[in-house]
Amino acid sequence: MTENILATDRSNPLFIYSPEHLLEQAQTAEEHLGYKILTFYIDADGSLAKAPTATTATFYLSPSGGTLRDSNLNIVLYSAKYDLYKGLGKTS
C-alpha cells in the first residue's frame, strides 16, 4: 500500500473517511487509467480511519461501479452510491 506521512496537511478533514468525503474528493480528483485517485487517513492495520492519523494512503475509486480499491487494487469497499455515473444512459 502506498503510504504517505503527512508533513503539512495533518488536519485535512477530507482525508477522514466518510461517504460524503469520498464523494467530495471524487469531484476534483485526478484520474489515472479510469480511476479517481483519492487519499484517506489509515490506521495502524491499514484500514480506513474515521479520525485523523499520521499516515495517509492512496485509494482508487472506479467511478463506474462504485468500487474503492487500495494501492494493490484490492477491493476495500463497494457501494452503489459511489457510482458517479448511475442513472446516466437509462431511458425513462
C-alpha positions as a Markdown table, in Angstrom:
| # | Residue | x | y | z |
|---|---|---|---|---|
| 1 | Met | 0.0 | 0.0 | 0.0 |
| 2 | Thr | 1.3 | 3.4 | -0.9 |
| 3 | Glu | 1.5 | 5.3 | 2.4 |
| 4 | Asn | 2.3 | 9.0 | 2.9 |
| 5 | Ile | 3.4 | 10.6 | 6.1 |
| 6 | Leu | 1.7 | 14.0 | 6.1 |
| 7 | Ala | 4.1 | 16.9 | 6.5 |
| 8 | Thr | 2.0 | 20.0 | 6.2 |
| 9 | Asp | -1.6 | 18.8 | 5.8 |
| 10 | Arg | -2.2 | 16.8 | 9.0 |
| 11 | Ser | -5.7 | 18.1 | 9.6 |
| 12 | Asn | -7.3 | 17.9 | 6.2 |
| 13 | Pro | -10.9 | 16.8 | 7.1 |
| 14 | Leu | -11.4 | 15.4 | 3.6 |
| 15 | Phe | -8.9 | 12.7 | 4.4 |
| 16 | Ile | -11.1 | 11.3 | 7.1 |
| 17 | Tyr | -13.2 | 8.5 | 5.5 |
| 18 | Ser | -16.9 | 9.1 | 5.2 |
| 19 | Pro | -19.2 | 8.7 | 2.2 |
| 20 | Glu | -19.5 | 12.5 | 2.0 |
| 21 | His | -15.7 | 13.0 | 1.9 |
| 22 | Leu | -15.2 | 10.3 | -0.6 |
| 23 | Leu | -17.8 | 11.9 | -3.0 |
| 24 | Glu | -16.3 | 15.3 | -2.4 |
| 25 | Gln | -12.8 | 14.2 | -3.2 |
| 26 | Ala | -14.0 | 12.4 | -6.3 |
| 27 | Gln | -15.4 | 15.6 | -7.7 |
| 28 | Thr | -12.0 | 17.1 | -8.2 |
| 29 | Ala | -9.7 | 14.0 | -8.0 |
| 30 | Glu | -7.0 | 13.4 | -10.6 |
| 31 | Glu | -7.8 | 10.4 | -12.8 |
| 32 | His | -5.5 | 7.6 | -13.9 |
| 33 | Leu | -6.5 | 4.6 | -16.1 |
| 34 | Gly | -10.1 | 5.3 | -15.4 |
| 35 | Tyr | -9.8 | 5.5 | -11.6 |
| 36 | Lys | -10.2 | 8.6 | -9.4 |
| 37 | Ile | -7.2 | 8.9 | -7.1 |
| 38 | Leu | -8.2 | 9.6 | -3.5 |
| 39 | Thr | -6.3 | 10.0 | -0.3 |
| 40 | Phe | -7.5 | 8.9 | 3.2 |
| 41 | Tyr | -6.1 | 8.5 | 6.6 |
| 42 | Ile | -5.4 | 4.9 | 7.6 |
| 43 | Asp | -5.0 | 3.3 | 11.0 |
| 44 | Ala | -2.2 | 1.0 | 12.1 |
| 45 | Asp | -3.6 | -2.0 | 10.3 |
| 46 | Gly | -4.0 | -0.1 | 7.0 |
| 47 | Ser | -7.8 | 0.2 | 7.3 |
| 48 | Leu | -9.6 | 3.5 | 6.5 |
| 49 | Ala | -9.5 | 5.6 | 9.6 |
| 50 | Lys | -12.5 | 7.5 | 11.0 |
| 51 | Ala | -10.3 | 10.1 | 12.6 |
| 52 | Pro | -7.0 | 11.9 | 11.6 |
| 53 | Thr | -3.9 | 9.8 | 11.9 |
| 54 | Ala | -0.2 | 10.5 | 11.0 |
| 55 | Thr | -0.5 | 8.3 | 7.9 |
| 56 | Thr | -2.4 | 8.5 | 4.7 |
| 57 | Ala | -2.7 | 6.1 | 1.8 |
| 58 | Thr | -3.8 | 6.3 | -1.8 |
| 59 | Phe | -7.0 | 4.7 | -2.9 |
| 60 | Tyr | -8.6 | 4.3 | -6.3 |
| 61 | Leu | -12.3 | 4.8 | -7.0 |
| 62 | Ser | -13.9 | 3.2 | -10.0 |
| 63 | Pro | -16.5 | 5.9 | -10.8 |
| 64 | Ser | -18.4 | 3.4 | -12.9 |
| 65 | Gly | -19.4 | 0.8 | -10.4 |
| 66 | Gly | -18.7 | 2.4 | -7.1 |
| 67 | Thr | -15.7 | 0.3 | -6.0 |
| 68 | Leu | -13.0 | 1.7 | -3.8 |
| 69 | Arg | -9.6 | -0.1 | -4.1 |
| 70 | Asp | -6.3 | 0.2 | -2.2 |
| 71 | Ser | -3.0 | 0.7 | -3.9 |
| 72 | Asn | -2.7 | -3.0 | -4.7 |
| 73 | Leu | -6.2 | -2.8 | -6.3 |
| 74 | Asn | -7.8 | -4.9 | -3.6 |
| 75 | Ile | -11.4 | -4.1 | -3.1 |
| 76 | Val | -11.8 | -2.0 | 0.1 |
| 77 | Leu | -15.5 | -1.3 | -0.2 |
| 78 | Tyr | -18.3 | -1.1 | -2.7 |
| 79 | Ser | -21.4 | 1.0 | -2.7 |
| 80 | Ala | -23.8 | 1.8 | -5.5 |
| 81 | Lys | -23.9 | 5.4 | -4.1 |
| 82 | Tyr | -20.3 | 5.8 | -5.2 |
| 83 | Asp | -21.2 | 5.0 | -8.8 |
| 84 | Leu | -20.7 | 8.5 | -10.2 |
| 85 | Tyr | -22.5 | 7.5 | -13.5 |
| 86 | Lys | -25.6 | 5.8 | -12.1 |
| 87 | Gly | -28.7 | 6.8 | -13.9 |
| 88 | Leu | -26.8 | 8.0 | -17.0 |
| 89 | Gly | -27.8 | 6.3 | -20.1 |
| 90 | Lys | -31.0 | 4.9 | -18.7 |
| 91 | Thr | -34.2 | 5.6 | -20.5 |
| 92 | Ser | -37.4 | 6.6 | -18.8 |
